[in-house]
Amino acid sequence: MPYTRAASSLLLAALLVGLVPGVSGAQGTSQAYLSFLMARRLEAEGDNSGALAALKRAAAADPKSAEIYAEMAGFHLRRNERPEAEAAAKAALAINADNVGANRALGLINAAAVEGATAKDSATQIQTSLRDAIMYLERAVRVSGPTAEVTLHYTLGRLYIRNGEADKAIESLSRVLSQNPESVQGRLTMAQAYAANKDLKSAIATLQEILEYEPRVASALGQYQEQAGLLSEAVESYTVALAVTPRSRELKIRRIAALLEMKDFSRAAGFAGEGRKQHPDDSRFVRLQARALFDSGDRSGAISLLEQVTKSSPKDTDTLFTLADVYADAGRGNDAERVLRQIVAAEPMNAGALNYLGYLLAVRGDQLDEAIQLVQRALKEEPDNGAYLDSLGWAYFKRGDLDEAEKYLVAAVKQMPDNSEIQEHLGDLYVRKGRFADAVDAYSRALSGDGQDVDKVSIEKKIASAKGRMQNAK
C-alpha cells in the first residue's frame, strides 16, 4: 500500500525524534516534534519569527513537554530576551525540575544579573541572583554528568569566587582546564580562584605554564607575583606585558611601583621619566619620579622637580600633596604645612590633606586643638579610615587626653591591625597610662607588623623598658 503524505510525515517524525535530546514519542504528538525540529531549522536559516512561531505550535501541540519550553528559553536567551527566556524556563521546570536546558537558561540569566550589577542594585538582590545562579547551574551540571558543558563549569567557577567558595571554584575550573588547557580566560580565572584561596604560588604557576606562548597573561601574573613579594619577577612580567600593550599607563605605573618597593630607585626614576615623556598629561609619572629621586638620595632634585610642576600646575592637588610629603620627609615641616594649607584652602573637604595637616601638627606638638579639628573633619568624610583614627588618637595623646586617645587608637588598630606605627602609638599610650603588660603586647605586634615608618631597634628598647617597669612595680 503506497504511503500517503500524512503517513510519510509520521515516519519522518519517528525517524528524527531520536535526534532531539530529551524528546521521545511518549512526550507528545508527532506534530509537536515536527514543529520542534522545524523551529531549529528556521532559526539556523535566520528566520527567527518563523522559528518562534514553530516553537509555539509545538508547545500548543504538547503542553506537557518540558523540552519544548526549554528550547524556547534557549531561543530567547540567544537573543538576550531575558524575561521571555525566564518565563519559558520556569514553565519547563514546572514540568520537570531536572530539565538541563531550563536550569542552564535560568542559571545563565541570574549569572548575567550578577555580572552586570551596578551600584543601583541592592546587595540583597545581587546575593539572591548569585544564589539562584549557582543553584540552577549546579543542577544542570549534576543532571548532565560527564557531558556537562564546559561553559557551565566556567560560569560556576566565576560565581563560586564571587560567593567566597574558592575551593569549589578551583574544582569547577579544573574541569575547564582539563578540556581546554590552553584557555587564557580559563587560566586567568583559575589563578583568581587560587589567589582567593590564599594560594599565590599556585596562582602564579597556573599562568606561568602558558606565559611563553600567551603573553597576555603577563599583566595578571605580575600582580600575583607582586602580592607574593616576588618583586623582581613582577617587574619582568610587567615588562613582558608592556611588549603586548606598550601604551598601557597602568602597567608602567605598576612596574615603577614595584621597583620603588624593591628599592631599585635608579630604574624607577628612569622608567618614570620615560613615562613623563610618553604621557605628559599624566602627573602620576612626575610624582613617582620625584619619589624615586628623593629616596635615591637626590632630595634637591626631587623637590626642584615637584616645585617646577606645581608652579606650572597650581591646581594639581595630588602633586602638591606629594610635594608636602617630600618637604616633611626632608625635615622642612613649615614648607609642608604651607603646601597642605594651600590644598585645604582650595579643597576644604580633601580628607587626605586635612588628616596629613592635622597629623603634622600633632607630631610637632603644637596647635593641638586645630590638629584635632582638622582630623575630625577628615573623619567626617571617611569615618572608618584607620590612618585618620590613628591621627586623631595621637593628637589627643599629645594633648594629654589619654582616654580619648585610647578610644581612637584602639579603633585604628581594629581597622589596621598589621600597621606597625599604629601599634607603637598604642604601646606609647599604654606606657603613659601605666599599663605595661598591654604596652609590651602592642610593641610586640608593632615588631611583627608591616614595619613601615617605625624604628625596630627603638621599639625593642621600649619593650625592655616596659618589662623593667613591670618588674619594678612588683
VOGU-3710 file (C-alpha; in Angstrom, 3 decimals, decimal comma):
1> mpytraassl> 0,000/0,000/0,000  1,576/3,297/-1,007  2,286/5,851/1,755  0,012/8,839/1,949  1,635/12,273/2,584  0,399/12,123/6,213  1,872/8,678/6,765  5,148/9,806/5,250  5,296/12,762/7,680  4,657/10,466/10,624
11> llaallvglv> 7,505/8,196/9,547  9,860/11,192/9,178  8,933/12,363/12,651  9,528/8,909/14,079  12,988/8,754/12,496  14,018/12,249/13,636  12,616/12,260/17,172  15,632/10,346/18,461  17,938/13,112/17,249  16,377/15,680/19,607
21> pgvsgaqgts> 17,780/15,479/23,160  15,154/14,747/25,771  12,350/14,240/23,261  10,618/10,907/22,844  7,420/9,764/21,230  5,780/9,365/24,628  6,199/13,080/25,356  3,730/14,381/22,830  2,343/14,194/19,372  4,267/13,828/16,137
31> qaylsflmar> 3,124/17,289/15,149  4,816/18,776/18,234  8,138/17,225/17,301  7,890/18,198/13,685  7,323/21,789/14,821  10,191/21,444/17,277  12,566/20,359/14,522  11,200/22,938/12,116  11,983/25,670/14,696  15,641/24,626/14,831
41> rleaegdnsg> 15,898/24,602/11,029  14,250/28,015/10,674  16,469/29,545/13,348  19,564/28,163/11,619  18,351/29,789/8,409  17,881/33,148/10,180  14,071/33,072/10,201  13,642/33,914/13,902  9,970/34,856/13,757  9,215/31,617/11,934
51> alaalkraaa> 11,241/29,628/14,453  9,406/31,162/17,404  6,056/30,508/15,748  7,043/26,871/15,237  8,041/26,541/18,896  4,701/27,958/19,981  2,905/25,429/17,749  4,984/22,670/19,307  4,092/23,831/22,845  0,420/24,029/21,919
61> adpksaeiya> 0,514/20,539/20,474  2,308/19,071/23,500  1,925/21,413/26,515  3,464/18,849/28,896  6,831/18,735/27,110  9,497/20,364/29,300  11,970/20,062/26,442  9,918/22,296/24,141  9,721/25,069/26,758  13,445/24,662/27,464
71> emagfhlrrn> 14,132/25,043/23,740  12,018/28,178/23,749  14,008/29,503/26,731  17,252/28,870/24,891  15,889/30,603/21,792  15,045/33,756/23,779  18,305/33,634/25,722  20,332/33,606/22,499  18,608/36,884/21,629  19,105/38,363/25,086
81> erpeaeaaak> 15,351/38,382/25,640  15,696/37,572/29,311  12,101/37,999/30,586  10,795/35,702/27,850  13,624/33,217/28,425  12,973/33,175/32,168  9,245/32,596/31,717  9,794/29,699/29,297  12,477/28,113/31,519  10,257/28,272/34,585
91> aalainadnv> 7,439/26,676/32,589  9,820/23,838/31,712  10,898/23,365/35,338  7,276/23,257/36,444  7,018/20,119/34,315  10,465/18,653/35,024  12,644/20,247/37,714  15,738/18,461/36,370  15,471/19,697/32,795  19,030/20,617/31,821
101> ganralglin> 18,180/23,297/29,264  15,833/25,150/31,581  18,247/25,039/34,516  21,021/26,174/32,201  18,972/29,122/30,968  17,929/30,282/34,439  21,474/29,839/35,719  22,930/31,965/32,947  20,196/34,610/33,306  20,953/35,017/37,011
111> aaavegatak> 24,699/34,889/36,399  24,344/37,741/33,907  22,396/39,729/36,519  25,265/39,261/38,977  27,975/40,167/36,477  26,057/43,195/35,234  25,068/44,525/38,661  25,604/48,228/39,285  25,638/50,448/42,355  21,899/50,976/41,860
121> dsatqiqtsl> 21,194/47,275/42,510  20,609/46,295/46,122  23,066/43,948/47,786  20,154/41,660/48,687  19,038/41,371/45,059  22,587/40,666/43,876  23,010/37,970/46,516  19,694/36,414/45,546  20,720/36,302/41,885  24,086/34,809/42,877
131> rdaimylera> 22,437/32,108/44,971  19,919/31,245/42,262  22,543/31,196/39,511  24,641/28,701/41,463  21,606/26,555/42,318  20,384/26,258/38,710  23,819/25,711/37,190  24,771/23,108/39,784  21,581/21,225/38,932  22,300/21,435/35,203
141> vrvsgptaev> 25,826/20,111/35,743  24,654/17,334/38,063  21,985/16,091/35,664  24,297/16,355/32,645  27,021/14,377/34,378  30,286/13,919/32,442  28,781/15,574/29,367  28,124/18,912/31,121  29,097/21,929/29,027  32,469/23,441/29,830
151> tlhytlgrly> 30,737/26,846/29,752  28,667/25,845/32,760  31,736/24,790/34,734  33,463/28,053/33,840  30,468/30,180/34,828  30,098/28,267/38,078  33,783/28,839/38,808  33,353/32,604/38,469  30,230/32,546/40,633  31,919/30,481/43,335
161> irngeadkai> 34,730/33,052/43,527  32,135/35,803/43,879  30,415/33,793/46,619  33,616/33,203/48,592  33,753/29,480/47,766  37,268/29,277/46,364  37,594/25,502/46,822  34,512/24,868/44,701  35,747/27,372/42,130  39,047/25,517/41,797
171> eslsrvlsqn> 37,211/22,226/41,331  34,937/23,617/38,598  37,735/25,414/36,798  39,911/22,297/36,906  37,287/20,666/34,693  37,513/23,612/32,313  41,291/23,385/32,044  41,245/19,605/31,698  39,305/20,102/28,453  40,949/23,377/27,387
181> pesvqgrltm> 44,404/23,536/28,991  45,466/26,490/26,826  42,399/28,621/27,575  43,664/32,080/28,548  40,412/33,081/30,225  40,173/29,751/31,998  43,669/30,093/33,425  43,169/33,704/34,422  40,034/32,737/36,324  41,732/29,708/37,880
191> aqayaankdl> 44,571/31,949/39,057  41,965/34,273/40,563  40,426/31,305/42,402  43,801/30,217/43,785  44,515/33,775/44,923  41,114/33,928/46,626  42,115/30,692/48,363  45,335/32,408/49,548  47,431/30,135/47,345  49,501/32,649/45,378
201> ksaiatlqei> 52,080/30,009/44,481  49,501/28,013/42,511  48,028/31,191/41,003  51,465/32,118/39,684  52,213/28,609/38,410  48,863/28,457/36,590  49,788/31,488/34,489  53,484/30,729/34,108  52,610/27,488/32,315  51,295/29,398/29,286
211> leyeprvasa> 53,252/32,656/29,528  55,706/31,702/26,784  53,024/31,428/24,093  50,307/33,561/25,733  52,000/36,763/26,955  48,546/38,256/27,505  48,579/36,697/30,979  51,744/38,581/31,980  49,889/41,525/33,499  47,867/39,359/35,906
221> lgqyqeqagl> 50,945/37,233/36,604  52,863/40,343/37,629  50,146/41,349/40,075  50,166/37,942/41,783  53,955/37,973/41,929  53,846/41,442/43,460  51,357/40,259/46,088  53,643/37,340/46,864  56,598/39,668/47,371  58,345/38,449/44,209
231> lseavesytv> 59,065/41,985/43,105  61,865/41,301/40,657  59,756/38,670/38,898  56,801/41,063/38,859  58,895/43,716/37,127  59,879/41,176/34,463  56,243/40,170/33,947  55,131/43,785/33,619  57,868/44,278/31,039  56,520/41,313/29,047
241> alavtprsre> 53,003/42,707/29,357  54,172/46,093/28,084  55,540/44,439/24,972  51,942/43,365/24,266  50,331/46,697/25,196  53,121/49,293/25,035  50,800/52,258/25,647  49,364/50,937/28,903  49,879/53,571/31,575  48,692/51,292/34,355
251> lkirriaall> 51,313/48,656/33,555  54,021/51,315/33,553  52,808/52,631/36,895  52,768/49,120/38,372  56,293/48,419/37,164  57,600/51,657/38,668  55,783/50,997/41,958  57,307/47,511/42,175  60,779/48,932/41,545  60,237/51,518/44,275
261> emkdfsraag> 59,165/48,814/46,685  62,289/46,767/45,950  64,333/49,971/46,393  65,650/49,983/42,832  65,309/53,747/42,752  67,515/54,327/39,723  65,423/52,159/37,389  62,209/53,501/38,916  63,283/57,077/38,227  64,325/56,149/34,684
271> fagegrkqhp> 61,027/54,454/33,811  59,074/57,294/35,429  60,993/59,790/33,330  60,163/57,817/30,192  56,521/57,727/31,258  56,503/61,532/31,623  57,671/61,926/28,042  55,216/59,356/26,669  52,238/60,605/28,718  52,833/64,294/29,509
281> ddsrfvrlqa> 49,218/64,696/30,643  49,575/62,088/33,411  51,115/63,656/36,507  51,480/60,297/38,256  54,779/59,781/36,472  56,111/63,092/37,824  55,183/62,125/41,360  56,753/58,689/41,046  59,914/60,110/39,518  60,228/62,638/42,342
291> ralfdsgdrs> 59,710/59,922/44,947  62,358/57,737/43,312  64,819/60,632/43,130  64,203/61,559/46,758  64,592/58,015/48,042  67,768/57,552/45,997  69,308/60,494/47,862  68,698/63,248/45,329  66,452/65,295/47,607  67,107/68,627/45,943
301> gaislleqvt> 66,367/67,149/42,517  63,068/65,692/43,727  61,975/68,923/45,396  63,036/71,042/42,415  61,069/68,822/40,031  57,900/68,983/42,125  58,202/72,725/42,719  58,549/73,277/38,987  55,488/71,176/38,167  53,284/72,653/40,887
311> ksspkdtdtl> 54,252/76,136/39,806  53,032/75,467/36,278  50,004/73,446/37,507  48,941/75,053/40,809  45,584/73,225/40,824  47,168/69,774/40,666  46,467/68,920/44,296  47,830/65,377/44,013  51,253/66,698/43,038  51,019/69,396/45,703
321> ftladvyada> 50,319/66,641/48,226  53,432/64,767/47,088  55,466/67,972/47,435  54,190/68,409/51,013  55,133/64,798/51,761  58,637/65,286/50,366  59,042/68,521/52,327  58,034/66,685/55,513  60,449/63,812/54,837  63,206/66,346/54,197
331> grgndaervl> 62,586/67,947/57,584  61,014/71,070/56,108  57,871/70,947/58,224  56,949/74,590/57,752  57,013/74,210/53,981  54,947/71,026/54,245  52,392/72,853/56,406  52,237/75,755/53,938  51,506/73,461/50,985  48,933/71,417/52,906
341> rqivaaepmn> 47,115/74,593/53,931  47,137/75,606/50,271  45,411/72,322/49,368  42,845/72,632/52,168  42,066/76,208/51,134  41,373/75,031/47,585  39,600/71,813/48,628  38,117/72,183/52,135  36,829/68,600/52,119  40,079/66,960/50,948
351> agalnylgyl> 40,247/64,298/53,646  43,823/63,270/52,877  45,147/66,824/53,188  43,078/67,512/56,326  44,425/64,395/58,005  48,024/64,981/56,954  47,987/68,578/58,174  46,369/67,536/61,460  48,886/64,742/61,993  51,785/67,049/61,118
361> lavrgdqlde> 50,653/69,496/63,794  50,102/66,666/66,286  53,575/65,221/65,778  55,024/68,686/66,216  53,036/69,028/69,445  51,629/72,485/68,841  48,261/73,818/67,676  46,756/70,599/69,022  43,185/71,933/69,156  43,399/72,753/65,463
371> aiqlvqralk> 45,024/69,388/64,767  42,073/67,615/66,384  39,556/69,711/64,456  41,312/69,031/61,155  41,372/65,258/61,625  37,760/65,257/62,817  36,827/66,914/59,529  38,730/64,201/57,656  36,875/61,503/59,605  33,536/63,009/58,637
381> eepdngayld> 34,476/62,180/55,063  35,937/58,738/55,844  34,757/57,617/59,309  36,353/54,163/59,161  39,776/55,208/57,891  42,301/53,612/60,243  45,042/56,134/59,461  42,746/59,036/60,316  41,631/57,366/63,553  45,302/56,962/64,475
391> slgwayfkrg> 45,980/60,655/63,745  43,125/61,732/65,988  44,205/59,375/68,755  47,765/60,661/68,527  46,611/64,285/68,665  44,634/63,544/71,834  47,660/61,704/73,250  49,835/64,728/72,616  47,253/66,921/74,312  47,147/64,619/77,328
401> dldeaekylv> 43,573/63,363/76,824  44,550/59,736/77,334  41,077/58,201/77,479  40,077/59,853/74,198  43,431/58,827/72,737  42,827/55,197/73,701  39,351/55,250/72,177  40,647/56,250/68,760  43,924/54,314/68,790  42,114/51,077/69,671
411> aavkqmpdns> 39,651/51,767/66,834  42,588/52,406/64,478  44,206/49,093/65,442  40,958/47,259/64,665  40,941/48,788/61,188  44,675/48,275/60,530  45,969/45,520/62,848  49,196/44,990/60,873  50,231/48,649/60,868  53,381/48,872/62,986
421> eiqehlgdly> 53,204/52,617/63,546  49,686/52,487/64,977  50,642/49,607/67,267  53,635/51,626/68,507  51,384/54,598/69,210  49,078/52,341/71,235  52,061/50,978/73,135  53,212/54,507/73,980  49,720/55,296/75,258  49,652/52,215/77,495
431> vrkgrfadav> 53,043/53,139/78,941  51,725/56,598/79,767  48,738/55,006/81,495  50,949/52,595/83,438  49,594/49,504/81,653  52,985/47,996/80,913  51,854/44,467/80,017  49,462/45,888/77,411  52,269/48,114/76,172  54,575/45,120/75,662
441> daysralsgd> 51,835/43,330/73,682  51,288/46,371/71,458  55,019/46,876/70,867  55,407/43,183/70,048  52,652/43,493/67,445  54,464/46,527/66,058  57,601/44,419/65,575  55,673/41,669/63,770  53,659/44,136/61,649  54,408/45,748/58,315
451> gqdvdkvsie> 57,488/47,553/59,642  56,548/50,784/57,891  57,571/54,120/59,470  58,997/52,586/62,641  62,462/52,017/64,115  62,561/48,403/65,273  65,591/48,988/67,492  63,733/51,790/69,253  60,694/49,553/69,742  62,858/46,785/71,220
461> kkiasakgrm> 64,227/49,297/73,714  60,666/50,329/74,593  59,756/46,690/75,222  62,747/46,240/77,506  61,868/49,429/79,387  58,217/48,403/79,822  59,224/44,967/81,087  61,647/46,572/83,517  58,935/48,863/84,850  56,637/45,851/85,231
471> qnak> 59,255/44,159/87,405  59,762/47,301/89,453  56,047/47,584/90,011  56,066/44,144/91,619
//
